[in-house]
Amino acid sequence: MSKTKLTVNSNGSLKVHGDFEIVDKDGNEYNLQGRDIVSICRCGLSANKPFCDGSHKGNFDHEAIAFDLPPKKV
């Protein structure tokens, strides 16, 4: 089983790669038709939500640069 990797793309989607499932709010699984890579919409403009359809191009601005979160609250 491969480790799941989530990539935050600059000015775009979240790319999910690996062994994963995506479910709706009721726990129903989306049929990914065997895909092990999908892109998830972050901009809210996709007609295919929760999946990215490229609608963000020119309409979404976020430079994806990793940083450390503050310590976890106990």
TIMARLO-837611 format. One record per atom (N, C-alpha, C, CB): residue number from 1; residue in three letters; x, y, z; atom name. Coordinates in Angstrom, 1 decimal, m for minus. Glycine has a CB too. Example, Ala and Ser with C-alpha at 12.3 -4.5 7.8 and 13.67 -1.06 7.14 Angstrom:
<pts>
<pt num="1" residu="ALA" c1="13.2" c2="m5.7" c3="7.8" atome="N"/>
<pt num="1" residu="ALA" c1="12.3" c2="m4.5" c3="7.8" atome="CA"/>
<pt num="1" residu="ALA" c1="13.2" c2="m3.3" c3="7.8" atome="C"/>
<pt num="1" residu="ALA" c1="11.3" c2="m4.5" c3="9.0" atome="CB"/>
<pt num="2" residu="SER" c1="12.8" c2="m2.2" c3="7.1" atome="N"/>
<pt num="2" residu="SER" c1="13.7" c2="m1.1" c3="7.1" atome="CA"/>
<pt num="2" residu="SER" c1="12.9" c2="0.0" c3="7.9" atome="C"/>
<pt num="2" residu="SER" c1="14.1" c2="m0.6" c3="5.7" atome="CB"/>
</pts>
This chain:
<pts>
<pt num="1" residu="MET" c1="0.9" c2="m1.2" c3="0.0" atome="N"/>
<pt num="1" residu="MET" c1="0.0" c2="0.0" c3="0.0" atome="CA"/>
<pt num="1" residu="MET" c1="0.9" c2="1.2" c3="0.0" atome="C"/>
<pt num="1" residu="MET" c1="m1.0" c2="0.0" c3="1.2" atome="CB"/>
<pt num="2" residu="SER" c1="0.6" c2="2.1" c3="m0.9" atome="N"/>
<pt num="2" residu="SER" c1="1.5" c2="3.3" c3="m1.0" atome="CA"/>
<pt num="2" residu="SER" c1="0.9" c2="4.4" c3="0.0" atome="C"/>
<pt num="2" residu="SER" c1="1.5" c2="3.9" c3="m2.4" atome="CB"/>
<pt num="3" residu="LYS" c1="1.8" c2="5.2" c3="0.4" atome="N"/>
<pt num="3" residu="LYS" c1="1.5" c2="6.3" c3="1.3" atome="CA"/>
<pt num="3" residu="LYS" c1="0.7" c2="7.4" c3="0.5" atome="C"/>
<pt num="3" residu="LYS" c1="2.7" c2="6.9" c3="2.0" atome="CB"/>
<pt num="4" residu="THR" c1="m0.4" c2="7.9" c3="1.1" atome="N"/>
<pt num="4" residu="THR" c1="m1.1" c2="8.9" c3="0.4" atome="CA"/>
<pt num="4" residu="THR" c1="m0.4" c2="10.3" c3="0.5" atome="C"/>
<pt num="4" residu="THR" c1="m2.6" c2="9.1" c3="1.0" atome="CB"/>
<pt num="5" residu="LYS" c1="m0.3" c2="11.0" c3="m0.6" atome="N"/>
<pt num="5" residu="LYS" c1="0.4" c2="12.2" c3="m0.7" atome="CA"/>
<pt num="5" residu="LYS" c1="m0.6" c2="13.3" c3="m1.2" atome="C"/>
<pt num="5" residu="LYS" c1="1.6" c2="12.2" c3="m1.6" atome="CB"/>
<pt num="6" residu="LEU" c1="m0.7" c2="14.4" c3="m0.5" atome="N"/>
<pt num="6" residu="LEU" c1="m1.6" c2="15.5" c3="m0.8" atome="CA"/>
<pt num="6" residu="LEU" c1="m0.7" c2="16.7" c3="m1.2" atome="C"/>
<pt num="6" residu="LEU" c1="m2.6" c2="15.9" c3="0.3" atome="CB"/>
<pt num="7" residu="THR" c1="m0.8" c2="17.2" c3="m2.4" atome="N"/>
<pt num="7" residu="THR" c1="0.1" c2="18.3" c3="m2.9" atome="CA"/>
<pt num="7" residu="THR" c1="m0.8" c2="19.5" c3="m3.0" atome="C"/>
<pt num="7" residu="THR" c1="0.8" c2="18.0" c3="m4.2" atome="CB"/>
<pt num="8" residu="VAL" c1="m0.4" c2="20.6" c3="m2.4" atome="N"/>
<pt num="8" residu="VAL" c1="m1.1" c2="21.9" c3="m2.5" atome="CA"/>
<pt num="8" residu="VAL" c1="m0.4" c2="22.6" c3="m3.7" atome="C"/>
<pt num="8" residu="VAL" c1="m1.0" c2="22.8" c3="m1.2" atome="CB"/>
<pt num="9" residu="ASN" c1="m1.2" c2="22.8" c3="m4.8" atome="N"/>
<pt num="9" residu="ASN" c1="m0.7" c2="23.4" c3="m6.0" atome="CA"/>
<pt num="9" residu="ASN" c1="m0.8" c2="25.0" c3="m5.9" atome="C"/>
<pt num="9" residu="ASN" c1="m1.4" c2="22.9" c3="m7.2" atome="CB"/>
<pt num="10" residu="SER" c1="0.2" c2="25.7" c3="m6.3" atome="N"/>
<pt num="10" residu="SER" c1="0.1" c2="27.1" c3="m6.3" atome="CA"/>
<pt num="10" residu="SER" c1="m1.1" c2="27.5" c3="m7.3" atome="C"/>
<pt num="10" residu="SER" c1="1.4" c2="27.8" c3="m6.7" atome="CB"/>
<pt num="11" residu="ASN" c1="m1.9" c2="28.5" c3="m6.9" atome="N"/>
<pt num="11" residu="ASN" c1="m3.0" c2="29.0" c3="m7.7" atome="CA"/>
<pt num="11" residu="ASN" c1="m3.9" c2="27.9" c3="m8.3" atome="C"/>
<pt num="11" residu="ASN" c1="m2.4" c2="29.8" c3="m8.8" atome="CB"/>
<pt num="12" residu="GLY" c1="m4.1" c2="26.8" c3="m7.5" atome="N"/>
<pt num="12" residu="GLY" c1="m4.9" c2="25.8" c3="m8.0" atome="CA"/>
<pt num="12" residu="GLY" c1="m5.4" c2="24.7" c3="m7.0" atome="C"/>
<pt num="12" residu="GLY" c1="m4.2" c2="25.1" c3="m9.1" atome="CB"/>
<pt num="13" residu="SER" c1="m5.5" c2="23.5" c3="m7.4" atome="N"/>
<pt num="13" residu="SER" c1="m6.1" c2="22.4" c3="m6.7" atome="CA"/>
<pt num="13" residu="SER" c1="m5.2" c2="21.8" c3="m5.7" atome="C"/>
<pt num="13" residu="SER" c1="m6.5" c2="21.4" c3="m7.7" atome="CB"/>
<pt num="14" residu="LEU" c1="m5.8" c2="20.8" c3="m5.0" atome="N"/>
<pt num="14" residu="LEU" c1="m5.1" c2="19.9" c3="m4.1" atome="CA"/>
<pt num="14" residu="LEU" c1="m5.0" c2="18.6" c3="m4.9" atome="C"/>
<pt num="14" residu="LEU" c1="m5.9" c2="19.7" c3="m2.7" atome="CB"/>
<pt num="15" residu="LYS" c1="m3.8" c2="18.1" c3="m5.1" atome="N"/>
<pt num="15" residu="LYS" c1="m3.7" c2="16.9" c3="m5.8" atome="CA"/>
<pt num="15" residu="LYS" c1="m3.5" c2="15.8" c3="m4.8" atome="C"/>
<pt num="15" residu="LYS" c1="m2.4" c2="16.9" c3="m6.8" atome="CB"/>
<pt num="16" residu="VAL" c1="m4.3" c2="14.7" c3="m4.9" atome="N"/>
<pt num="16" residu="VAL" c1="m4.3" c2="13.6" c3="m4.0" atome="CA"/>
<pt num="16" residu="VAL" c1="m3.7" c2="12.4" c3="m4.8" atome="C"/>
<pt num="16" residu="VAL" c1="m5.7" c2="13.2" c3="m3.4" atome="CB"/>
<pt num="17" residu="HIS" c1="m2.7" c2="11.7" c3="m4.3" atome="N"/>
<pt num="17" residu="HIS" c1="m2.0" c2="10.7" c3="m5.0" atome="CA"/>
<pt num="17" residu="HIS" c1="m1.7" c2="9.5" c3="m4.0" atome="C"/>
<pt num="17" residu="HIS" c1="m0.7" c2="11.2" c3="m5.7" atome="CB"/>
<pt num="18" residu="GLY" c1="m2.1" c2="8.3" c3="m4.4" atome="N"/>
<pt num="18" residu="GLY" c1="m1.8" c2="7.1" c3="m3.6" atome="CA"/>
<pt num="18" residu="GLY" c1="m3.0" c2="6.3" c3="m3.4" atome="C"/>
<pt num="18" residu="GLY" c1="m1.2" c2="7.6" c3="m2.2" atome="CB"/>
<pt num="19" residu="ASP" c1="m3.1" c2="5.7" c3="m2.2" atome="N"/>
<pt num="19" residu="ASP" c1="m4.2" c2="4.8" c3="m1.9" atome="CA"/>
<pt num="19" residu="ASP" c1="m5.2" c2="5.6" c3="m1.0" atome="C"/>
<pt num="19" residu="ASP" c1="m3.7" c2="3.5" c3="m1.1" atome="CB"/>
<pt num="20" residu="PHE" c1="m6.3" c2="5.9" c3="m1.5" atome="N"/>
<pt num="20" residu="PHE" c1="m7.3" c2="6.8" c3="m0.7" atome="CA"/>
<pt num="20" residu="PHE" c1="m8.7" c2="6.5" c3="m1.2" atome="C"/>
<pt num="20" residu="PHE" c1="m6.9" c2="8.3" c3="m0.9" atome="CB"/>
<pt num="21" residu="GLU" c1="m9.6" c2="6.9" c3="m0.5" atome="N"/>
<pt num="21" residu="GLU" c1="m11.0" c2="7.0" c3="m0.9" atome="CA"/>
<pt num="21" residu="GLU" c1="m11.6" c2="8.4" c3="m0.6" atome="C"/>
<pt num="21" residu="GLU" c1="m11.9" c2="5.8" c3="m0.2" atome="CB"/>
<pt num="22" residu="ILE" c1="m12.5" c2="8.8" c3="m1.3" atome="N"/>
<pt num="22" residu="ILE" c1="m13.2" c2="10.1" c3="m1.1" atome="CA"/>
<pt num="22" residu="ILE" c1="m14.7" c2="9.8" c3="m0.9" atome="C"/>
<pt num="22" residu="ILE" c1="m13.0" c2="11.1" c3="m2.3" atome="CB"/>
<pt num="23" residu="VAL" c1="m15.2" c2="10.3" c3="0.2" atome="N"/>
<pt num="23" residu="VAL" c1="m16.6" c2="10.1" c3="0.6" atome="CA"/>
<pt num="23" residu="VAL" c1="m17.3" c2="11.4" c3="0.7" atome="C"/>
<pt num="23" residu="VAL" c1="m16.7" c2="9.3" c3="1.9" atome="CB"/>
<pt num="24" residu="ASP" c1="m18.6" c2="11.4" c3="0.5" atome="N"/>
<pt num="24" residu="ASP" c1="m19.4" c2="12.6" c3="0.7" atome="CA"/>
<pt num="24" residu="ASP" c1="m19.8" c2="12.8" c3="2.2" atome="C"/>
<pt num="24" residu="ASP" c1="m20.7" c2="12.6" c3="m0.2" atome="CB"/>
<pt num="25" residu="LYS" c1="m20.6" c2="13.8" c3="2.5" atome="N"/>
<pt num="25" residu="LYS" c1="m20.9" c2="14.1" c3="3.9" atome="CA"/>
<pt num="25" residu="LYS" c1="m21.6" c2="13.0" c3="4.6" atome="C"/>
<pt num="25" residu="LYS" c1="m21.8" c2="15.3" c3="3.9" atome="CB"/>
<pt num="26" residu="ASP" c1="m22.3" c2="12.1" c3="3.8" atome="N"/>
<pt num="26" residu="ASP" c1="m23.0" c2="10.9" c3="4.4" atome="CA"/>
<pt num="26" residu="ASP" c1="m22.2" c2="9.7" c3="4.4" atome="C"/>
<pt num="26" residu="ASP" c1="m24.3" c2="10.7" c3="3.6" atome="CB"/>
<pt num="27" residu="GLY" c1="m20.9" c2="9.7" c3="4.0" atome="N"/>
<pt num="27" residu="GLY" c1="m20.0" c2="8.6" c3="4.0" atome="CA"/>
<pt num="27" residu="GLY" c1="m20.1" c2="7.7" c3="2.7" atome="C"/>
<pt num="27" residu="GLY" c1="m20.4" c2="7.7" c3="5.1" atome="CB"/>
<pt num="28" residu="ASN" c1="m20.9" c2="8.2" c3="1.7" atome="N"/>
<pt num="28" residu="ASN" c1="m21.0" c2="7.5" c3="0.4" atome="CA"/>
<pt num="28" residu="ASN" c1="m19.7" c2="7.7" c3="m0.4" atome="C"/>
<pt num="28" residu="ASN" c1="m22.2" c2="8.0" c3="m0.4" atome="CB"/>
<pt num="29" residu="GLU" c1="m19.1" c2="6.7" c3="m0.9" atome="N"/>
<pt num="29" residu="GLU" c1="m17.9" c2="6.8" c3="m1.6" atome="CA"/>
<pt num="29" residu="GLU" c1="m18.1" c2="7.2" c3="m3.1" atome="C"/>
<pt num="29" residu="GLU" c1="m17.2" c2="5.4" c3="m1.6" atome="CB"/>
<pt num="30" residu="TYR" c1="m17.3" c2="8.2" c3="m3.5" atome="N"/>
<pt num="30" residu="TYR" c1="m17.2" c2="8.5" c3="m5.0" atome="CA"/>
<pt num="30" residu="TYR" c1="m16.6" c2="7.4" c3="m5.7" atome="C"/>
<pt num="30" residu="TYR" c1="m16.5" c2="9.9" c3="m5.2" atome="CB"/>
<pt num="31" residu="ASN" c1="m17.1" c2="7.0" c3="m6.9" atome="N"/>
<pt num="31" residu="ASN" c1="m16.5" c2="6.0" c3="m7.7" atome="CA"/>
<pt num="31" residu="ASN" c1="m15.4" c2="6.7" c3="m8.6" atome="C"/>
<pt num="31" residu="ASN" c1="m17.6" c2="5.3" c3="m8.6" atome="CB"/>
<pt num="32" residu="LEU" c1="m14.2" c2="6.5" c3="m8.2" atome="N"/>
<pt num="32" residu="LEU" c1="m13.0" c2="7.1" c3="m8.9" atome="CA"/>
<pt num="32" residu="LEU" c1="m12.6" c2="6.3" c3="m10.1" atome="C"/>
<pt num="32" residu="LEU" c1="m11.9" c2="7.3" c3="m7.9" atome="CB"/>
<pt num="33" residu="GLN" c1="m13.3" c2="5.3" c3="m10.5" atome="N"/>
<pt num="33" residu="GLN" c1="m13.0" c2="4.5" c3="m11.7" atome="CA"/>
<pt num="33" residu="GLN" c1="m11.5" c2="4.1" c3="m11.8" atome="C"/>
<pt num="33" residu="GLN" c1="m13.3" c2="5.4" c3="m12.9" atome="CB"/>
<pt num="34" residu="GLY" c1="m11.0" c2="3.7" c3="m10.6" atome="N"/>
<pt num="34" residu="GLY" c1="m9.6" c2="3.1" c3="m10.6" atome="CA"/>
<pt num="34" residu="GLY" c1="m8.5" c2="4.2" c3="m10.5" atome="C"/>
<pt num="34" residu="GLY" c1="m9.4" c2="2.3" c3="m11.7" atome="CB"/>
<pt num="35" residu="ARG" c1="m8.8" c2="5.4" c3="m10.4" atome="N"/>
<pt num="35" residu="ARG" c1="m7.8" c2="6.5" c3="m10.4" atome="CA"/>
<pt num="35" residu="ARG" c1="m7.0" c2="6.4" c3="m9.1" atome="C"/>
<pt num="35" residu="ARG" c1="m8.4" c2="7.9" c3="m10.6" atome="CB"/>
<pt num="36" residu="ASP" c1="m5.7" c2="6.7" c3="m9.1" atome="N"/>
<pt num="36" residu="ASP" c1="m4.9" c2="6.9" c3="m7.9" atome="CA"/>
<pt num="36" residu="ASP" c1="m4.4" c2="8.3" c3="m7.8" atome="C"/>
<pt num="36" residu="ASP" c1="m3.8" c2="5.8" c3="m7.8" atome="CB"/>
<pt num="37" residu="ILE" c1="m4.8" c2="9.1" c3="m8.7" atome="N"/>
<pt num="37" residu="ILE" c1="m4.5" c2="10.6" c3="m8.6" atome="CA"/>
<pt num="37" residu="ILE" c1="m5.8" c2="11.3" c3="m9.0" atome="C"/>
<pt num="37" residu="ILE" c1="m3.3" c2="10.9" c3="m9.6" atome="CB"/>
<pt num="38" residu="VAL" c1="m6.2" c2="12.3" c3="m8.2" atome="N"/>
<pt num="38" residu="VAL" c1="m7.3" c2="13.2" c3="m8.5" atome="CA"/>
<pt num="38" residu="VAL" c1="m6.9" c2="14.6" c3="m8.0" atome="C"/>
<pt num="38" residu="VAL" c1="m8.6" c2="12.7" c3="m7.9" atome="CB"/>
<pt num="39" residu="SER" c1="m7.5" c2="15.6" c3="m8.5" atome="N"/>
<pt num="39" residu="SER" c1="m7.4" c2="16.9" c3="m8.1" atome="CA"/>
<pt num="39" residu="SER" c1="m8.7" c2="17.4" c3="m7.5" atome="C"/>
<pt num="39" residu="SER" c1="m6.9" c2="17.9" c3="m9.2" atome="CB"/>
<pt num="40" residu="ILE" c1="m8.5" c2="18.0" c3="m6.3" atome="N"/>
<pt num="40" residu="ILE" c1="m9.7" c2="18.5" c3="m5.5" atome="CA"/>
<pt num="40" residu="ILE" c1="m9.7" c2="20.0" c3="m5.7" atome="C"/>
<pt num="40" residu="ILE" c1="m9.6" c2="18.1" c3="m4.1" atome="CB"/>
<pt num="41" residu="CYS" c1="m10.9" c2="20.6" c3="m5.9" atome="N"/>
<pt num="41" residu="CYS" c1="m11.1" c2="22.0" c3="m6.1" atome="CA"/>
<pt num="41" residu="CYS" c1="m10.9" c2="22.7" c3="m4.8" atome="C"/>
<pt num="41" residu="CYS" c1="m12.6" c2="22.3" c3="m6.6" atome="CB"/>
<pt num="42" residu="ARG" c1="m10.2" c2="23.9" c3="m4.8" atome="N"/>
<pt num="42" residu="ARG" c1="m10.0" c2="24.7" c3="m3.7" atome="CA"/>
<pt num="42" residu="ARG" c1="m10.7" c2="26.1" c3="m3.9" atome="C"/>
<pt num="42" residu="ARG" c1="m8.5" c2="24.9" c3="m3.4" atome="CB"/>
<pt num="43" residu="CYS" c1="m11.0" c2="26.4" c3="m5.1" atome="N"/>
<pt num="43" residu="CYS" c1="m11.5" c2="27.8" c3="m5.4" atome="CA"/>
<pt num="43" residu="CYS" c1="m13.0" c2="27.9" c3="m5.4" atome="C"/>
<pt num="43" residu="CYS" c1="m11.0" c2="28.2" c3="m6.8" atome="CB"/>
<pt num="44" residu="GLY" c1="m13.7" c2="26.8" c3="m5.5" atome="N"/>
<pt num="44" residu="GLY" c1="m15.1" c2="26.8" c3="m5.4" atome="CA"/>
<pt num="44" residu="GLY" c1="m15.8" c2="27.1" c3="m6.8" atome="C"/>
<pt num="44" residu="GLY" c1="m15.6" c2="27.8" c3="m4.5" atome="CB"/>
<pt num="45" residu="LEU" c1="m15.0" c2="27.2" c3="m7.8" atome="N"/>
<pt num="45" residu="LEU" c1="m15.6" c2="27.5" c3="m9.1" atome="CA"/>
<pt num="45" residu="LEU" c1="m15.8" c2="26.3" c3="m10.0" atome="C"/>
<pt num="45" residu="LEU" c1="m14.6" c2="28.5" c3="m9.9" atome="CB"/>
<pt num="46" residu="SER" c1="m15.3" c2="25.2" c3="m9.7" atome="N"/>
<pt num="46" residu="SER" c1="m15.5" c2="24.0" c3="m10.5" atome="CA"/>
<pt num="46" residu="SER" c1="m17.0" c2="23.6" c3="m10.7" atome="C"/>
<pt num="46" residu="SER" c1="m14.7" c2="22.8" c3="m9.9" atome="CB"/>
<pt num="47" residu="ALA" c1="m17.3" c2="23.2" c3="m11.9" atome="N"/>
<pt num="47" residu="ALA" c1="m18.6" c2="22.6" c3="m12.1" atome="CA"/>
<pt num="47" residu="ALA" c1="m18.7" c2="21.1" c3="m11.8" atome="C"/>
<pt num="47" residu="ALA" c1="m19.0" c2="22.8" c3="m13.6" atome="CB"/>
<pt num="48" residu="ASN" c1="m17.6" c2="20.6" c3="m11.4" atome="N"/>
<pt num="48" residu="ASN" c1="m17.4" c2="19.2" c3="m11.1" atome="CA"/>
<pt num="48" residu="ASN" c1="m17.0" c2="19.0" c3="m9.7" atome="C"/>
<pt num="48" residu="ASN" c1="m16.4" c2="18.5" c3="m12.1" atome="CB"/>
<pt num="49" residu="LYS" c1="m17.4" c2="19.9" c3="m8.7" atome="N"/>
<pt num="49" residu="LYS" c1="m17.0" c2="19.8" c3="m7.3" atome="CA"/>
<pt num="49" residu="LYS" c1="m17.4" c2="18.4" c3="m6.8" atome="C"/>
<pt num="49" residu="LYS" c1="m17.6" c2="20.9" c3="m6.5" atome="CB"/>
<pt num="50" residu="PRO" c1="m16.5" c2="17.8" c3="m6.0" atome="N"/>
<pt num="50" residu="PRO" c1="m15.4" c2="18.4" c3="m5.3" atome="CA"/>
<pt num="50" residu="PRO" c1="m14.1" c2="18.3" c3="m6.1" atome="C"/>
<pt num="50" residu="PRO" c1="m15.1" c2="17.7" c3="m4.0" atome="CB"/>
<pt num="51" residu="PHE" c1="m14.2" c2="17.9" c3="m7.4" atome="N"/>
<pt num="51" residu="PHE" c1="m13.1" c2="17.7" c3="m8.2" atome="CA"/>
<pt num="51" residu="PHE" c1="m12.8" c2="18.9" c3="m9.0" atome="C"/>
<pt num="51" residu="PHE" c1="m13.2" c2="16.5" c3="m9.2" atome="CB"/>
<pt num="52" residu="CYS" c1="m11.5" c2="19.2" c3="m9.3" atome="N"/>
<pt num="52" residu="CYS" c1="m11.1" c2="20.3" c3="m10.1" atome="CA"/>
<pt num="52" residu="CYS" c1="m11.3" c2="20.2" c3="m11.6" atome="C"/>
<pt num="52" residu="CYS" c1="m9.6" c2="20.6" c3="m9.8" atome="CB"/>
<pt num="53" residu="ASP" c1="m11.9" c2="21.2" c3="m12.2" atome="N"/>
<pt num="53" residu="ASP" c1="m12.0" c2="21.2" c3="m13.7" atome="CA"/>
<pt num="53" residu="ASP" c1="m11.2" c2="22.3" c3="m14.4" atome="C"/>
<pt num="53" residu="ASP" c1="m13.5" c2="21.3" c3="m14.0" atome="CB"/>
<pt num="54" residu="GLY" c1="m10.4" c2="22.9" c3="m13.6" atome="N"/>
<pt num="54" residu="GLY" c1="m9.5" c2="24.0" c3="m14.2" atome="CA"/>
<pt num="54" residu="GLY" c1="m10.1" c2="25.4" c3="m14.2" atome="C"/>
<pt num="54" residu="GLY" c1="m9.2" c2="23.6" c3="m15.6" atome="CB"/>
<pt num="55" residu="SER" c1="m11.3" c2="25.5" c3="m13.6" atome="N"/>
<pt num="55" residu="SER" c1="m12.0" c2="26.8" c3="m13.6" atome="CA"/>
<pt num="55" residu="SER" c1="m11.2" c2="27.9" c3="m12.8" atome="C"/>
<pt num="55" residu="SER" c1="m13.4" c2="26.7" c3="m13.0" atome="CB"/>
<pt num="56" residu="HIS" c1="m10.3" c2="27.5" c3="m12.0" atome="N"/>
<pt num="56" residu="HIS" c1="m9.6" c2="28.4" c3="m11.1" atome="CA"/>
<pt num="56" residu="HIS" c1="m8.6" c2="29.3" c3="m11.9" atome="C"/>
<pt num="56" residu="HIS" c1="m8.8" c2="27.7" c3="m10.1" atome="CB"/>
<pt num="57" residu="LYS" c1="m8.2" c2="28.8" c3="m13.1" atome="N"/>
<pt num="57" residu="LYS" c1="m7.2" c2="29.6" c3="m13.9" atome="CA"/>
<pt num="57" residu="LYS" c1="m7.6" c2="31.0" c3="m14.1" atome="C"/>
<pt num="57" residu="LYS" c1="m7.0" c2="28.9" c3="m15.3" atome="CB"/>
<pt num="58" residu="GLY" c1="m6.7" c2="31.9" c3="m13.5" atome="N"/>
<pt num="58" residu="GLY" c1="m6.9" c2="33.3" c3="m13.6" atome="CA"/>
<pt num="58" residu="GLY" c1="m7.9" c2="33.9" c3="m12.6" atome="C"/>
<pt num="58" residu="GLY" c1="m7.4" c2="33.7" c3="m14.9" atome="CB"/>
<pt num="59" residu="ASN" c1="m8.4" c2="33.0" c3="m11.7" atome="N"/>
<pt num="59" residu="ASN" c1="m9.4" c2="33.4" c3="m10.7" atome="CA"/>
<pt num="59" residu="ASN" c1="m9.1" c2="33.1" c3="m9.3" atome="C"/>
<pt num="59" residu="ASN" c1="m10.8" c2="32.8" c3="m11.1" atome="CB"/>
<pt num="60" residu="PHE" c1="m7.9" c2="32.5" c3="m9.1" atome="N"/>
<pt num="60" residu="PHE" c1="m7.6" c2="32.0" c3="m7.7" atome="CA"/>
<pt num="60" residu="PHE" c1="m6.1" c2="32.3" c3="m7.5" atome="C"/>
<pt num="60" residu="PHE" c1="m7.9" c2="30.5" c3="m7.6" atome="CB"/>
<pt num="61" residu="ASP" c1="m5.7" c2="32.9" c3="m6.4" atome="N"/>
<pt num="61" residu="ASP" c1="m4.4" c2="33.3" c3="m6.1" atome="CA"/>
<pt num="61" residu="ASP" c1="m3.9" c2="32.8" c3="m4.8" atome="C"/>
<pt num="61" residu="ASP" c1="m4.2" c2="34.8" c3="m6.2" atome="CB"/>
<pt num="62" residu="HIS" c1="m3.0" c2="31.8" c3="m4.8" atome="N"/>
<pt num="62" residu="HIS" c1="m2.4" c2="31.3" c3="m3.5" atome="CA"/>
<pt num="62" residu="HIS" c1="m1.1" c2="30.7" c3="m3.8" atome="C"/>
<pt num="62" residu="HIS" c1="m3.4" c2="30.3" c3="m2.8" atome="CB"/>
<pt num="63" residu="GLU" c1="0.0" c2="31.3" c3="m3.3" atome="N"/>
<pt num="63" residu="GLU" c1="1.3" c2="30.7" c3="m3.5" atome="CA"/>
<pt num="63" residu="GLU" c1="1.5" c2="29.6" c3="m2.4" atome="C"/>
<pt num="63" residu="GLU" c1="2.4" c2="31.8" c3="m3.3" atome="CB"/>
<pt num="64" residu="ALA" c1="1.6" c2="28.4" c3="m2.9" atome="N"/>
<pt num="64" residu="ALA" c1="1.8" c2="27.2" c3="m2.0" atome="CA"/>
<pt num="64" residu="ALA" c1="3.2" c2="27.1" c3="m1.5" atome="C"/>
<pt num="64" residu="ALA" c1="1.3" c2="25.9" c3="m2.7" atome="CB"/>
<pt num="65" residu="ILE" c1="3.4" c2="27.5" c3="m0.3" atome="N"/>
<pt num="65" residu="ILE" c1="4.7" c2="27.4" c3="0.4" atome="CA"/>
<pt num="65" residu="ILE" c1="4.5" c2="26.8" c3="1.7" atome="C"/>
<pt num="65" residu="ILE" c1="5.5" c2="28.8" c3="0.5" atome="CB"/>
<pt num="66" residu="ALA" c1="5.2" c2="25.7" c3="2.0" atome="N"/>
<pt num="66" residu="ALA" c1="5.0" c2="24.9" c3="3.3" atome="CA"/>
<pt num="66" residu="ALA" c1="5.5" c2="25.8" c3="4.5" atome="C"/>
<pt num="66" residu="ALA" c1="5.7" c2="23.6" c3="3.2" atome="CB"/>
<pt num="67" residu="PHE" c1="4.9" c2="25.6" c3="5.6" atome="N"/>
<pt num="67" residu="PHE" c1="5.3" c2="26.2" c3="6.9" atome="CA"/>
<pt num="67" residu="PHE" c1="4.9" c2="25.3" c3="8.0" atome="C"/>
<pt num="67" residu="PHE" c1="4.6" c2="27.6" c3="7.0" atome="CB"/>
<pt num="68" residu="ASP" c1="5.4" c2="25.6" c3="9.2" atome="N"/>
<pt num="68" residu="ASP" c1="5.1" c2="24.8" c3="10.4" atome="CA"/>
<pt num="68" residu="ASP" c1="3.8" c2="25.4" c3="11.1" atome="C"/>
<pt num="68" residu="ASP" c1="6.3" c2="24.8" c3="11.4" atome="CB"/>
<pt num="69" residu="LEU" c1="2.9" c2="24.5" c3="11.4" atome="N"/>
<pt num="69" residu="LEU" c1="1.8" c2="24.9" c3="12.2" atome="CA"/>
<pt num="69" residu="LEU" c1="2.2" c2="25.2" c3="13.6" atome="C"/>
<pt num="69" residu="LEU" c1="0.6" c2="23.8" c3="12.2" atome="CB"/>
<pt num="70" residu="PRO" c1="1.4" c2="25.9" c3="14.4" atome="N"/>
<pt num="70" residu="PRO" c1="1.7" c2="26.1" c3="15.8" atome="CA"/>
<pt num="70" residu="PRO" c1="1.5" c2="24.8" c3="16.5" atome="C"/>
<pt num="70" residu="PRO" c1="0.8" c2="27.2" c3="16.4" atome="CB"/>
<pt num="71" residu="PRO" c1="2.1" c2="24.6" c3="17.7" atome="N"/>
<pt num="71" residu="PRO" c1="2.0" c2="23.3" c3="18.4" atome="CA"/>
<pt num="71" residu="PRO" c1="0.5" c2="22.9" c3="18.6" atome="C"/>
<pt num="71" residu="PRO" c1="2.7" c2="23.5" c3="19.8" atome="CB"/>
<pt num="72" residu="LYS" c1="0.3" c2="21.7" c3="18.6" atome="N"/>
<pt num="72" residu="LYS" c1="m1.0" c2="21.1" c3="18.8" atome="CA"/>
<pt num="72" residu="LYS" c1="m1.5" c2="21.4" c3="20.2" atome="C"/>
<pt num="72" residu="LYS" c1="m1.0" c2="19.6" c3="18.5" atome="CB"/>
<pt num="73" residu="LYS" c1="m2.8" c2="21.9" c3="20.3" atome="N"/>
<pt num="73" residu="LYS" c1="m3.4" c2="22.2" c3="21.6" atome="CA"/>
<pt num="73" residu="LYS" c1="m3.7" c2="20.9" c3="22.3" atome="C"/>
<pt num="73" residu="LYS" c1="m4.7" c2="23.0" c3="21.4" atome="CB"/>
<pt num="74" residu="VAL" c1="m3.4" c2="20.9" c3="23.6" atome="N"/>
<pt num="74" residu="VAL" c1="m3.6" c2="19.6" c3="24.4" atome="CA"/>
<pt num="74" residu="VAL" c1="m4.8" c2="19.8" c3="25.2" atome="C"/>
<pt num="74" residu="VAL" c1="m2.4" c2="19.4" c3="25.3" atome="CB"/>
</pts>
